Amino acid sequence: MRRRLPVRLYNQVQRGIARLGRRPPPLAASEERLREKARRATGCDDPGDPRFLDGLRVLLHAYDEEARLNPFGRFMVEQQLLAVLKSHLAVRGQLARDPSLRSAAVRRPLFVLGLPRTGTTALHHLLAQDPAQQVLEYWLAAAPGPRPARDRWARDPRFREAQRGLRFTYWLDPDLKAMHWMTADGPEECRQLFMQCFTDDTFDSNATIPSYTKWYAQQDMRPTYAWHRDVLALVQSSAPERRWVLKYPAHLAHLQVLLETYPDACILQTHRDPARVLPSLCSLVSGWRSLYEDGVEERAVARWQVDLWAERMQHALRVREGADPRRFFDLHFGELVADPVDAVRRAYAHFGFPWSDEVERRMGAWQAANPQGRHGEHRYSAARFGLSEEEIAERFAPYLQRFGVTREAAAA
């Protein structure tokens, strides 16, 4: 159950302070202050492509004009934007010192795609058990740099900062553990690399900022994927021979650009009844947004999320129609639940990846130690968000038909 009381009390205190003091200045007025803090922290003052700052300015304007941020939400937004700026400038500085990193090969990366809540996170963790592969660890996604030896992580300030941030996240929302479990040393989505270009779902999931949502939907994502590749090259510089295993549902929206950026990428796509996953996602988005904003309109969030992911899936379907089918392996949720290790073995066979007894042992041990529901159960319903399962099925009908996705019975 969400621990709302401490957060509400904190917000009440903050509101009281705001009432007693002067109205806080617009966030747009903080741009130079945030950039200066990032410059001092990183020693780099070159943001690279000037379009990078366009996203920051669109965000700041949207937060001022459209969002309903409470004082805690405003504080979180400022901290998040500062962290993104610092990460971006830090990477810029490292690449400037060693430009050869940009020419390093990122060979046959494996991308796990699928609608949110379709088993992609568990699959990502399972694939991470193969020692021949590397993942983007949470702490290195948040503060990228060459991956140091494992025994040095605990002493790295970036690693400790990631640990503190995750502890705070799960204190704010204990329910999040059941929905999306993260650790500082575990695999992270590509989300943070997208955020470092100010082109990511995280921003408008946390706040009502429709002008940013519209701006983001119109962006050419090639610069973002070029950044994505540069960061992978930077992180892998200590282990360039290992294959990357990456995951992010939002790649569905940009599948054409992903395939252009990584011409030899392998795509492992999960499938599940959207009527089971969309209400869960709506619960996640509206719950997290309620920490940032007052008066969250859950049904409006739900309509937006259904439309957004239906459109993204339609894009992915169109791209796949013209792509080489050998680059894709489709995995249904029921198969993944029934025998995860066998599902991965079949994917390896499809892509020609080496399989060994050691890989099977490692994956089996991880699966045994991390059964479904280990971190609690996430309860939700479509009705809470004004959605019907029939409506969701109709919206995703081309997807259901194309991949033979079967409807699931509603949980009791």
C-alpha positions, 0 to 999 in steps of 0.5 A: 500500500502506498505510504501517502501519509508521510508525503502528504505531511511533507507537502503540507509543511512545504505549502505552509512555508510557501504561504508564509514566504514569497511565491517561488520564481518561475522554473524558466528563470532557473535555467542559467542557475541549473546550467551553472551548477552543472558546469561547476560540478562537471568542469564542462561547459559545452552542451554539444548540439544546441538543440539539446537545450530546446528540450530543457526550455520546453520542459521549463515552460510547460512546468510553469504554465501547465503542471500542477506541481506541489512544492515537493514536486517542484523540488523533485523536478529541479533535482531531476533536471540538474541531474540530467544536465550534469550527466549530459555535460559529464559525458560530453567532457569524457568524449571530448577528452577521448574522441576515439570512443565514438568510433568504437563498435557496438556489435549485435546488441540485443534489445528487449522490447514490448508493451510495459508490464509484459515481463520485459524487466524480468527477462532483462534481469535473466539475460543479464546472468550470461557473463558474455553479455553486458547491461547498462547498470542503473548507476552507470545509466544515471552517471555514465562513464567507463565501467570500473572493476566490480570491486570498486563500485561500492567506493564510487560516489556515483554508485552510492548516490544511486543507492541513496536515490533508489532508497528514497524512491521506494520510501516514497512509493513502496508499491513500486517494488512490486511494479518495477524493481531496481537496484544500483548494480542491476540492469536499467532501461535506456530511459536515463539516456533518453532523459539526458537528451530531454526526449523521454517519457519520464518527464510527462509521466511525472507531470501534466505537461501537454506542450512537452508531450506534443513537442517530444512526439514531433522530434527527430530521434536520431540525435537521441539514438546517436547519444545512446550509442555514444554512451554505450561506447563510453561505458563499454570501453573497459569490456568492448567484446561483450554483447549489450543487452538493452531494454526499454518499451519506448523503443517501440515508438522509435523502432525505425531509428533504432534499426538505423542506428544499430543495423545488426541489432537483434530484437526480442519482443514480448507479447501479452494481452493489452487489457492486462497490462494497460491498467497496471501501467495507468496505476503506475503513472497516476500513482507516481504523478500524484507525488509530484502533482495535486489533483491527478486526473486518473481517467485522463491519464488512462486515456492518454496512455491507451492512445499513446501505446496503441499508436506506438504499437502501430508504428512498430507493426509498420516497421516490422512489415518492412524489416528482416524477420530474422532480426526479431524473436517473438515471445509470449508472456505465457511462454515466459512465465511457464519456462523462462530459461527455455524461452531464452534458450530458444531466443539464443538459438534463433539469433545464433548466440552461444548457449552453455551449461554455465549460462543455463545454470546461472539463469536457472539460479536467478529464476529460482531466487526471484520468483514472480511476486517476490516484491509483492503484488500489484493490484489494479483494475481497468474500471478504476480508470474508466476503461473497459477490456473490450475498448482496449482490445479494439484499440489494439486489434491489429496487434492482437491479430498480427501476433496471435495474442490471446485474451487473458481472464481478469484476475480475481 
